[in-house]
Amino acid sequence: MEQFNRFLITALCPLLMYACDSDDGREFYEIQDLKGKWYLESSTRDGFKICPTEAPVLVIADDKLELPMTDSNGCQAGSLTNEYTFDGEIFTLNFDQLVVVIKVESFSQHKLVLKYSGTTENNQATETYTR
């Protein structure tokens, strides 16, 4: 019986170590690091232009996300604010008929890259913000 128990422990240990491995390909970010004002630098949205005067601003607060709305010149023409959930990598915003999912593609102290995906093609883009 003791040999069987040793065999089980020896056979299961590598499996348990693999199952507990935290490297599942996902990045986890602290919301505290992401909070603040971010200025839109680039976007893959069709027709994106860089505003000649002042870049649109994304604001990440404790409980709300303020998304910049841009005009045809690429300048901020208002914002869309909503509560969000954040799982360490993905922001989810629920609007009346639309769910917007925003994945943090990469983050450094001064640069944030977000990938937007929504229920329509118009809501899909990758955007780079700076502080």
PAVEX-596217 format. One line per 5 residues: their letters; for each residue x, y, z of C-alpha. Coordinates in Angstrom, 1 decimal, always signed. Each point is the difference from the previous one (the first is absolute). Layout:
! residues N
a	X/Y/Z ~ ...
! end
This chain:
! residues 131
meqfn	+0.0/+0.0/+0.0 ~ +2.8/+2.4/+0.9 ~ +1.6/-0.7/-3.4 ~ -3.3/+0.8/-1.7 ~ -0.3/+3.3/+1.9
rflit	+3.5/+1.0/-1.0 ~ -0.8/-0.9/-3.6 ~ -3.1/+2.2/+0.1 ~ +1.8/+2.9/+1.5 ~ +2.8/-0.3/-2.5
alcpl	-2.4/-0.3/-2.9 ~ -2.3/+2.8/+1.1 ~ +2.5/+2.6/+1.1 ~ +1.0/+1.1/-3.5 ~ -3.7/+0.2/-1.0
lmyac	-0.8/+2.1/+3.1 ~ +3.0/+2.3/-0.7 ~ -1.1/+0.5/-3.6 ~ -3.6/+0.6/+1.1 ~ +1.0/+2.7/+2.5
dsddg	+2.3/+1.7/-2.5 ~ -1.1/+3.7/-0.2 ~ +1.4/+0.5/-3.5 ~ -3.1/-0.7/-2.1 ~ +0.9/+2.6/-2.5
refye	-2.0/+2.8/+1.6 ~ +1.4/+3.2/+1.4 ~ -1.4/+1.4/+3.2 ~ +0.1/+3.7/+0.7 ~ -0.8/+1.9/+3.1
iqdlk	-2.8/+2.5/-0.5 ~ +1.9/+2.5/+2.2 ~ +2.8/+0.1/-2.6 ~ -2.4/+0.6/-2.9 ~ -2.1/+2.7/+1.7
gkwyl	+0.4/+3.6/-1.2 ~ -0.1/+2.0/-3.2 ~ +1.3/-1.5/-3.2 ~ +0.5/+1.9/-3.3 ~ -0.9/-1.7/-3.3
esstr	+3.1/-0.3/-2.2 ~ -1.1/-2.4/-2.7 ~ -2.9/-2.2/-1.1 ~ -0.8/-2.7/-2.6 ~ -3.5/+1.4/-0.4
dgfki	-0.9/+0.9/-3.6 ~ +0.7/+3.7/-0.7 ~ +1.9/+0.6/+3.2 ~ +1.7/+3.4/+0.0 ~ +2.3/+1.5/+2.6
cptea	-1.5/+3.1/+1.5 ~ +2.1/+3.0/-0.9 ~ -0.8/+1.8/+3.3 ~ -0.5/-2.4/+2.9 ~ -0.3/-3.7/+0.1
pvlvi	-3.2/-1.7/+1.2 ~ +0.1/-1.2/+3.6 ~ -0.9/-3.4/+1.5 ~ -0.6/+0.2/+3.7 ~ +0.1/-3.1/+2.2
addkl	-1.5/+0.6/+3.5 ~ -0.8/-2.2/+2.9 ~ -3.4/-1.0/-1.3 ~ -0.5/+1.6/-3.4 ~ +1.7/+0.1/-3.4
elpmt	-0.2/+3.2/-2.1 ~ +0.5/-0.8/-3.6 ~ +0.8/+2.8/-2.4 ~ -2.3/+0.7/-3.0 ~ +1.8/+1.6/-2.9
dsngc	-1.1/+2.3/-2.8 ~ +1.2/-0.3/-3.7 ~ +3.2/+1.9/+0.9 ~ +0.9/-2.5/+2.7 ~ -0.7/+2.4/+2.8
qagsl	-2.1/-0.7/+3.0 ~ -3.6/+0.7/-0.6 ~ -1.4/-1.3/+3.3 ~ +0.3/-3.2/+2.0 ~ -1.9/-3.1/+0.9
tneyt	+0.1/-0.9/+3.7 ~ -1.1/-3.2/+1.6 ~ +0.8/-2.4/+2.8 ~ +2.2/-2.9/-0.7 ~ +1.2/-3.3/+1.2
fdgei	+3.7/-0.9/-0.1 ~ +1.4/-3.5/+0.4 ~ +3.7/+1.0/-0.1 ~ +0.2/+0.0/-3.8 ~ -3.4/+0.8/-1.4
ftlnf	-2.4/+3.0/+0.5 ~ -3.7/-0.8/-0.7 ~ -2.5/+2.8/-0.5 ~ -3.7/-0.6/-0.4 ~ -2.0/+2.6/-1.8
dqlvv	-3.7/-0.4/-0.8 ~ +0.3/-2.1/-3.2 ~ +3.8/-0.3/-0.2 ~ +2.7/-1.8/+2.0 ~ +3.5/+1.4/-0.5
vikve	+3.0/-2.2/+0.9 ~ +3.3/+1.8/+0.3 ~ +3.1/-2.2/+0.5 ~ +3.3/+1.4/+1.3 ~ +2.4/-1.1/-2.7
sfsqh	+3.0/+1.6/+1.7 ~ +0.8/+2.5/+2.8 ~ +3.0/+1.9/+1.2 ~ +0.2/+3.1/+2.2 ~ -0.5/+2.3/-2.9
klvlk	-1.7/-2.1/-2.7 ~ -3.2/-1.9/-0.1 ~ -1.2/-2.1/-3.0 ~ -3.7/-1.0/+0.0 ~ -1.8/-2.3/-2.4
ysgtt	-3.7/+0.8/-0.3 ~ -2.6/-2.5/-1.1 ~ -3.7/+0.5/+0.0 ~ -3.0/-1.5/-1.7 ~ +0.6/+1.9/-3.2
ennqa	+3.0/+0.4/-2.3 ~ +0.0/+3.7/+0.7 ~ +0.8/-0.7/+3.7 ~ +3.2/-2.0/-0.8 ~ +3.4/+1.7/+0.1
tetyt	+3.3/+0.1/+1.7 ~ +1.0/+3.3/+1.6 ~ +3.2/+1.3/+1.6 ~ -0.1/+2.5/+2.8 ~ +2.7/+1.9/+1.8
r	+0.2/+1.9/+3.3
! end
